[in-house]
Amino acid sequence: MKSKVIVGALLSAGILLTGCNSGSSSSQTTSSIQSYGTQSYGTQSATLNQSIEGLPQVSMSDVELIFKELGDSTGKIDTKHAVDIVLGKDMNAYNKIMALPTTGYQDALAKQQAIVASMPEFGGSLLTIGSREKYNLALFAAIFITNTSQTSSSDGVSQVGDITLSQTIERSAMVSHRFFGDSRLEEQGYTWSKNPGTFMAILNNPHTVGTINDISYNNIHQGAVGDCYFLAVLGGLINQRGAQYVANLINNDNGSYSVNYSNIHSVDSRIQVGTVNDLEVAVGAYSGTHGNWLTILEQAFGNILMSDEYSFVYFGKNVPSAGIYSLPTFYTGMVSSTLPIGQYYPAFKFLTGHEVYEFTTDYNDKGDVNFKNVYASDQEGYVNFSAQELSPKAMIKVIDDSLRDKRVVVLGTSVDTNSLEDGEDPKSGKALPKDVVGTHAYTVLGHVNGKFIIRNPWGTSYTATGQEGLVNGYNMVNGVFEVPDNEVFSIFTSVDIEQLPSIDSTPQVVNGQVVLTKKGKPVFTQGTSSLFAQFSTSNQDYIKHNFTGSINTQPNFFDNFAN
């Protein structure tokens, strides 16, 4: 693969975002053209300070020791500084944490050993007995996550919080949960699930990229980062292309990593990740003893989100603006409520090099549901989407044909009415089954015998109380569950499907530039598949931003293509 190292000023190495919602009204549906929200293990329950049943507590004297070493005179650790420590950019502070003379290590290790037996989906055992240094890092990671992923509303919007000793003490139960993992109460307030804590993540970190056998959607467990849209696409990619395809994206240069991807122009590119440290593993997606391949891919995508190129990818401007995310947004969601994040499109583009067809539910006057194509287009080669809607039955056939073509397919949920706050319009969401999460992305693994096989990137397990269905939820093992055809679109309100340039109608691209006619219209290559011939894809939005209007605004390069 021809490589091109991104040399623009990345704001950080390994930045990823917790909230995926733009901060607009929670009445928005899950659509990448609006803004896609998510929930993650970083989401806290409505009552932050509640005692978490049966969970052992961390040593608060050790917590105070960390603040004494790193905090200022007011007992505050600057968020940007904390990000630099997590990323290994401030090794002096990183080493200070490891050297702290904490006393709670042996106690914490014994408590953790007692917990892991109940977590078979996360390995069920500790790889190593660890060390006091690892304990110190895990405790700092738990403090960091607790203070920087404060869910402020039911739509998943997160605010950056000050990392202070007083707030950390108030949230001691949550710090303990972050540290030890095990059971947690979801935001909806009625379903228990499990997650690995920062201590277990660090103790199980093998410090290797992993093998082909390690690269499996079963080894994807979303962490404190709200990047379900990315992990759901990644799980679908592994399912449809196989582990070797994903392994080929990662380059290992003596422990320093980079990832191959295709940028907005479909040009082969490479993004640097560097080495992976214990703190980065502790606060990101969890693959247990199965290598750091998941952390590497997550960090590489985070680099793109923080770069000039993401502005280019999402906003479709000819000249990329400066990076639109700032360092303190690391694992916290957007500070500014006006910028959208959590888009499916860049995740598809980054992992597959391809665009995405997106459909969202649309209701007529009778209340009947159909699916409309999100991306409008008035370019030649495509029919205006307003006249093209798919019935649920037709959408199921499209998904079947897409899976048969080995396309990646992802489903999204709307806001869950069970998570709405007092005073919010109940019509702004849906009442979801007990084990289904609102504003969240799910991978479609298959469709067999009238049932969709779906995976939640959390990778949790659940047993329905009573009959499976829209009320009691669905039996789930390692995130995988089945939903009947007649119930699937009562739950999921968006469908995102990968475009395949080899068989779909796509714009011609030469040297990374869309080929235009002399009238300024893009030239399309007609594909062999008619499946999406009438629908627009995500790059149509890019083309509409860049290649409409006077041909004089375009480079002379395009004058060579006359039709």
C-alpha positions in Angstrom: 0.0 0.0 0.0 1.3 3.4 -0.9 1.7 5.3 2.4 1.4 8.9 3.2 2.2 10.0 6.7 0.0 12.7 8.0 2.3 15.5 8.7 -0.4 18.1 9.7 -0.3 19.3 13.3 -2.1 16.6 15.2 -3.4 18.0 18.5 -2.5 14.8 20.3 -1.5 11.2 19.9 -4.3 8.8 20.8 -7.2 11.2 21.5 -10.6 9.7 21.5 -14.0 11.0 22.5 -16.5 9.9 25.0 -19.8 11.6 24.0 -21.0 11.2 20.5 -23.9 13.6 20.5 -23.6 17.2 19.4 -25.5 18.6 22.4 -28.6 19.4 20.4 -32.0 18.3 21.4 -32.4 14.7 22.5 -35.3 14.5 20.1 -32.8 13.9 17.3 -32.7 10.4 15.9 -29.5 8.4 15.4 -28.3 9.9 12.1 -24.8 10.8 11.1 -26.1 13.7 9.1 -27.6 15.0 12.4 -25.3 13.8 15.1 -25.0 10.4 16.5 -25.0 9.8 20.2 -23.8 6.8 22.1 -23.6 5.3 25.6 -20.5 3.6 26.8 -19.0 2.2 30.0 -18.1 5.8 30.6 -21.8 6.7 31.2 -22.7 7.1 34.8 -26.0 6.5 36.4 -28.2 9.4 37.4 -27.1 9.1 41.0 -23.3 9.5 40.8 -22.7 8.9 44.5 -24.8 5.9 45.1 -23.1 2.9 46.6 -22.5 0.2 44.0 -23.8 -3.0 45.4 -21.1 -5.4 46.6 -18.2 -3.5 45.0 -15.0 -3.2 47.0 -13.7 0.3 47.6 -10.3 1.8 46.7 -7.9 3.3 49.2 -8.8 6.9 49.5 -5.4 7.6 51.2 -3.8 6.5 48.0 -6.1 8.7 46.0 -5.0 11.7 48.1 -1.4 10.7 47.5 -1.9 11.0 43.8 -3.5 14.5 44.1 -0.7 15.6 46.5 1.9 14.6 43.9 0.1 15.9 40.8 -2.4 18.5 41.9 -2.0 22.2 42.5 -2.5 24.1 45.8 -6.3 23.9 45.4 -6.3 20.1 45.0 -6.9 20.2 41.3 -5.2 18.3 38.5 -5.4 20.2 35.2 -7.3 18.2 32.7 -4.9 18.9 29.8 -2.1 17.8 32.0 -3.9 14.6 32.9 -4.4 13.9 29.2 -0.7 14.4 28.5 0.0 11.9 31.3 -2.4 9.3 29.9 -0.9 9.7 26.4 2.6 9.3 27.7 3.5 12.8 26.6 4.6 13.8 30.2 6.8 10.8 31.2 8.1 12.7 34.2 4.6 12.8 35.7 3.9 9.2 34.5 7.0 8.0 36.3 6.1 9.9 39.4 2.8 8.1 39.6 4.5 4.7 39.3 6.9 5.7 42.1 4.3 6.8 44.6 4.6 4.8 47.9 1.0 3.7 47.9 -0.1 1.1 50.4 -3.3 -0.4 49.0 -1.8 -2.6 46.3 -2.0 -6.0 48.0 -5.5 -5.3 49.2 -6.6 -4.2 45.8 -5.0 -7.3 44.1 -6.8 -9.6 46.5 -10.2 -7.9 45.8 -9.6 -8.0 42.1 -8.8 -11.7 42.2 -12.1 -12.3 43.9 -14.0 -10.3 41.2 -12.5 -11.7 38.0 -14.0 -15.2 38.5 -17.5 -13.7 37.9 -16.3 -12.1 34.6 -15.8 -14.9 32.1 -16.6 -12.7 29.1 -13.5 -10.6 30.0 -11.1 -13.5 30.5 -12.0 -14.7 33.9 -8.5 -14.6 35.2 -5.5 -12.3 35.7 -2.6 -12.7 33.4 -0.1 -11.6 36.0 0.0 -10.6 39.7 1.1 -7.2 38.5 3.0 -4.7 40.6 2.5 -1.7 42.8 3.4 0.5 39.8 0.6 -0.9 37.8 -1.8 -0.4 40.7 -0.8 3.3 40.9 -1.4 3.7 37.2 -4.8 1.9 37.4 -5.9 4.2 40.2 -4.9 7.3 38.3 -6.8 6.0 35.3 -9.9 5.4 37.4 -9.7 8.9 38.9 -9.3 10.3 35.4 -12.2 8.5 33.8 -14.5 9.3 36.8 -13.8 13.1 36.6 -13.8 13.5 32.8 -16.9 11.6 31.6 -19.7 13.2 33.4 -23.0 12.6 31.5 -24.9 15.8 31.7 -28.1 14.8 30.0 -30.0 11.9 28.6 -28.8 12.5 25.0 -25.3 11.4 25.9 -23.7 14.8 25.9 -20.7 15.0 28.2 -18.9 17.9 29.8 -15.3 18.2 30.7 -15.1 18.2 34.5 -12.3 19.5 36.7 -10.2 16.7 38.2 -10.4 17.7 41.8 -9.8 15.8 45.1 -13.1 17.0 46.6 -15.1 15.7 43.7 -13.2 12.5 43.6 -13.9 11.8 47.3 -17.6 12.5 46.7 -17.5 10.0 43.8 -15.5 7.4 45.7 -18.0 4.7 44.8 -17.7 5.5 41.1 -13.9 5.6 41.3 -14.0 2.1 42.9 -16.3 0.9 40.1 -13.9 2.3 37.5 -11.0 0.7 39.2 -12.4 -2.8 39.9 -15.1 -3.1 37.2 -17.7 -5.9 37.6 -21.3 -4.7 37.9 -22.5 -1.3 36.9 -25.9 0.3 36.7 -26.7 1.7 33.3 -28.0 5.2 32.8 -31.5 3.8 32.1 -31.5 2.6 35.7 -32.8 -0.9 35.3 -30.2 -3.2 33.8 -27.1 -4.5 35.4 -24.1 -5.3 33.2 -20.4 -5.9 33.6 -17.2 -4.2 32.6 -13.5 -4.7 33.3 -12.0 -2.0 35.5 -8.8 -0.1 34.9 -6.8 -2.5 37.3 -7.8 -5.6 35.4 -7.1 -3.9 32.0 -3.6 -3.0 33.1 -2.9 -6.4 34.7 -4.0 -8.2 31.5 -2.1 -6.0 29.1 0.3 -8.3 27.2 2.2 -5.4 25.6 2.1 -7.1 22.2 -0.1 -6.3 19.2 -1.6 -9.8 19.3 -2.0 -12.6 16.7 -4.6 -13.3 14.0 -6.5 -15.4 16.4 -6.8 -12.5 18.8 -8.5 -10.2 16.2 -12.1 -11.1 16.7 -15.3 -9.1 17.2 -15.7 -11.3 20.4 -12.7 -9.5 21.8 -14.1 -6.0 21.3 -15.4 -4.6 24.6 -16.1 -0.9 24.6 -14.5 1.1 27.4 -14.9 4.6 28.7 -14.8 6.1 25.2 -18.2 6.7 23.5 -17.0 5.3 20.2 -19.6 2.6 19.7 -20.1 3.8 16.1 -16.4 3.0 15.4 -16.3 -0.3 17.3 -19.5 -1.5 15.7 -18.1 -0.8 12.2 -14.8 -2.5 13.3 -16.7 -5.6 14.5 -18.6 -5.7 11.2 -15.4 -5.4 9.2 -13.8 -8.4 11.1 -17.0 -10.4 10.5 -17.2 -9.6 6.8 -13.5 -9.5 5.8 -11.8 -11.6 8.3 -9.0 -11.0 10.8 -6.2 -10.9 8.3 -7.8 -7.9 6.6 -7.7 -6.0 9.8 -4.2 -7.2 10.7 -3.0 -5.8 7.4 -4.0 -2.3 8.5 -1.5 -2.3 11.3 2.3 -1.7 10.9 4.7 -2.7 13.6 8.0 -1.0 13.7 9.8 -2.4 16.8 6.8 -1.7 19.0 5.9 1.6 17.5 2.7 1.3 15.4 1.0 3.0 12.5 -2.3 2.2 10.7 -3.1 2.2 7.0 -6.3 3.9 5.9 -7.9 5.8 3.0 -8.5 9.5 3.4 -11.3 11.6 2.0 -9.8 11.5 -1.5 -9.5 7.7 -1.4 -5.7 8.1 -1.3 -3.8 5.5 0.6 -2.5 7.0 3.8 -0.9 6.1 7.1 -1.4 7.5 10.6 1.2 7.2 13.3 0.2 5.8 16.7 3.6 5.1 18.4 3.9 2.9 21.4 1.0 1.9 23.6 1.2 2.4 27.4 -0.8 1.0 30.3 -2.8 4.1 30.8 -4.0 4.2 27.2 -5.1 0.5 27.5 -6.9 1.2 30.8 -9.1 4.0 29.5 -9.9 2.6 26.0 -11.7 -0.4 24.5 -10.8 -3.6 26.2 -9.5 -6.8 24.5 -8.1 -8.4 27.6 -5.1 -10.7 27.1 -5.7 -10.6 23.3 -3.1 -8.0 22.4 -3.2 -4.3 21.8 -4.5 -4.4 18.2 -7.8 -2.9 19.4 -6.1 -0.1 21.3 -3.9 0.7 18.3 -6.9 1.0 15.9 -8.9 3.0 18.4 -6.0 5.4 18.9 -5.3 5.8 15.2 -8.9 6.7 14.6 -8.7 9.2 17.5 -5.7 10.8 15.8 -7.9 11.4 12.8 -10.7 12.8 14.8 -8.2 15.3 16.3 -6.6 16.2 13.0 -7.2 18.8 10.3 -8.4 15.9 8.1 -11.4 15.1 10.2 -12.7 18.6 9.6 -12.1 18.0 5.9 -13.8 14.6 6.1 -17.0 15.7 7.9 -17.5 19.2 6.8 -16.4 18.6 3.2 -14.5 21.9 2.8 -11.9 22.4 0.2 -9.5 23.8 2.8 -9.3 21.9 6.1 -9.8 24.1 9.1 -7.5 23.8 12.1 -8.3 20.7 14.3 -11.8 21.2 15.6 -11.3 19.2 18.9 -9.2 20.4 21.8 -7.0 18.3 24.1 -9.4 18.4 27.1 -12.0 16.6 25.0 -10.1 13.4 25.5 -12.7 10.8 26.6 -15.1 13.5 27.5 -17.3 14.3 24.5 -17.6 17.8 23.0 -17.0 20.9 25.1 -18.8 22.9 22.4 -22.4 21.8 21.9 -22.4 23.1 18.3 -20.0 20.5 16.9 -21.2 17.1 15.9 -19.2 13.9 16.7 -19.9 10.2 16.5 -20.4 10.1 12.8 -20.6 6.7 11.1 -19.1 8.1 7.9 -15.5 8.7 9.1 -15.5 5.3 10.8 -16.5 3.6 7.6 -14.1 5.7 5.6 -11.2 5.1 8.0 -11.6 1.3 8.4 -12.8 0.3 4.9 -11.7 3.2 2.6 -15.4 3.3 1.4 -18.4 5.6 1.8 -21.6 4.7 3.5 -25.3 4.6 2.6 -27.4 5.7 5.5 -31.1 5.3 6.0 -33.3 6.6 8.9 -36.9 5.9 9.8 -39.5 8.2 8.5 -43.2 8.0 9.5 -46.1 9.0 7.3 -49.4 10.5 8.5 -50.8 7.0 9.3 -47.8 6.2 11.5 -46.4 3.7 9.1 -42.6 3.5 9.1 -40.4 3.6 6.1 -36.7 4.3 5.6 -35.4 7.3 3.8 -32.0 7.9 2.4 -30.1 10.5 4.5 -27.8 11.9 1.9 -29.5 14.1 -0.6 -28.0 14.5 -4.1 -28.9 16.4 -7.2 -25.8 15.2 -9.0 -26.1 13.2 -12.3 -26.2 9.5 -11.9 -28.3 9.5 -8.8 -32.1 9.9 -8.3 -33.3 12.4 -5.7 -33.9 10.5 -2.5 -37.2 12.3 -1.7 -39.0 10.0 -4.1 -37.2 6.9 -2.9 -38.2 5.3 0.4 -37.9 1.7 1.5 -40.5 -0.3 3.4 -39.3 -2.4 6.4 -39.6 -5.5 4.2 -37.6 -3.9 1.4 -35.0 -2.8 3.9 -34.6 -6.3 5.2 -33.9 -7.5 1.6 -31.4 -4.7 1.1 -29.6 -5.8 4.3 -29.7 -9.4 3.2 -28.2 -8.5 -0.2 -25.6 -6.3 1.5 -24.5 -9.1 3.9 -24.2 -11.4 0.9 -22.0 -8.8 -0.8 -19.8 -8.8 2.3 -20.7 -5.2 3.1 -20.4 -3.9 6.7 -23.9 -3.2 8.1 -24.5 -1.2 11.4 -27.8 -0.4 13.1 -28.4 2.5 15.5 -31.0 3.2 18.2 -32.7 6.4 19.1 -32.8 8.0 22.5 -34.4 5.7 25.1 -37.4 7.3 26.8 -36.4 5.5 30.0 -33.4 7.8 30.2 -35.2 11.0 29.6 -35.0 13.6 32.4 -38.0 15.2 34.0 -39.7 17.7 31.7 -38.3 16.2 28.5 -40.8 15.3 25.8 -41.4 11.5 25.9 -42.1 11.6 22.2 -38.4 12.5 21.6 -37.3 8.8 22.0 -38.4 5.2 22.1 -39.0 2.8 25.0 -36.3 0.2 24.3 -36.0 -3.3 25.6 -34.2 -3.7 28.9 -30.8 -4.8 27.4 -30.9 -2.4 24.4 -29.1 0.9 24.8 -30.3 4.2 23.5 -28.3 6.3 21.1 -26.0 3.4 20.5 -24.5 1.5 17.5 -24.8 -2.2 16.9 -23.1 -4.6 14.4 -25.2 -6.8 12.2 -23.4 -10.2 12.1 -26.0 -12.0 10.1 -29.7 -12.7 9.3 -30.9 -16.2 9.6 -34.4 -17.8 9.9 -36.2 -14.6 10.2 -33.9 -13.2 12.9 -31.1 -10.7 12.9 -27.9 -11.6 14.7 -26.6 -8.5 16.3 -23.7 -7.5 18.6 -23.5 -4.7 21.1 -19.8 -3.5 21.2 -20.0 -3.4 25.0 -19.7 -7.2 24.7 -21.8 -7.8 27.8 -24.1 -10.7 28.7 -27.8 -10.6 29.7 -30.5 -13.1 30.5 -34.1 -11.9 30.0 -36.5 -12.1 32.9 -39.5 -13.7 31.3 -40.2 -14.0 27.6 -37.7 -12.5 25.2 -38.9 -9.5 23.3 -39.5 -5.8 23.2 -40.3 -5.5 26.9 -38.0 -8.0 28.7 -35.1 -7.8 26.2 -33.1 -10.6 24.5 -30.8 -13.2 25.9 -27.3 -11.9 25.2 -23.9 -13.6 25.3 -20.7 -11.5 24.9 -22.9 -8.8 23.3 -24.5 -11.2 20.7 -28.3 -11.5 20.6 -31.1 -12.2 18.1 -34.0 -10.0 17.2 -37.0 -11.2 15.0 -37.7 -9.4 11.7 -41.1 -8.1 13.0 -39.4 -6.4 16.0 -36.0 -5.1 14.7 -37.3 -1.8 13.4 -39.3 -1.2 16.5 -35.8 -0.9 18.1 -33.4 0.4 15.5 -34.0 3.6 13.7 -31.0 3.9 11.5 -29.2 1.6 9.1 -25.7 2.3 7.7 -24.4 0.1 4.9 -20.9 0.2 3.3 -20.5 1.2 -0.3 -18.5 -1.1 -2.5 -16.8 0.9 -5.2 -16.0 -2.3 -7.1 -19.7 -2.9 -7.9 -21.6 0.3 -7.0 -22.0 3.5 -9.1 -19.3 5.9 -7.7 -17.6 9.1 -8.8 -14.4 8.7 -10.8 -11.4 9.6 -8.7 -7.9 10.3 -10.3 -5.0 11.1 -8.1 -7.3 11.6 -5.2 -9.5 14.1 -7.1 -13.1 13.7 -8.3 -13.2 13.9 -12.1 -15.7 16.6 -13.4 -17.3 17.4 -16.7 -16.7 20.8 -18.1 -20.0 21.8 -16.6 -18.6 21.0 -13.1 -20.6 17.8 -12.7 -18.8 14.7 -11.3 -18.3 11.8 -13.7 -19.7 8.5 -12.4 -18.5 5.0 -13.0 -21.5 2.8 -13.3 -21.2 -0.4 -11.3 -22.4 -3.9 -11.8 -24.8 -3.8 -8.8 -28.1 -2.1 -9.0 -28.7 -2.4 -5.2 -28.0 1.2 -4.4 -28.2 2.8 -7.9 -31.0 5.1 -6.8 -29.5 6.2 -3.5 -26.9 8.7 -2.5 -23.9 7.9 -0.4 -21.8 9.9 2.1 -19.4 11.2 -0.5 -22.3 12.9 -2.3 -22.4 15.4 0.6 -18.7 16.0 0.1 -19.1 16.4 -3.7 -22.0 18.8 -3.2 -19.8 21.0 -0.9 -16.8 21.0 -3.2 -17.8 20.4 -6.8 -20.9 22.4 -7.6 -21.1 25.9 -9.1 -18.7 27.4 -11.6 -16.1 25.2 -13.1 -13.8 28.2 -12.8 -13.5 27.5 -9.1 -12.0 24.1 -9.7 -8.3 23.3 -10.5 -7.3 23.3 -14.2 -6.7 19.6 -13.8 -10.3 18.9 -14.5 -10.3 20.6 -17.9 -8.6 17.6 -19.2 -11.8 15.6 -18.8 -14.3 16.8 -21.2 -17.7 15.4 -21.8 
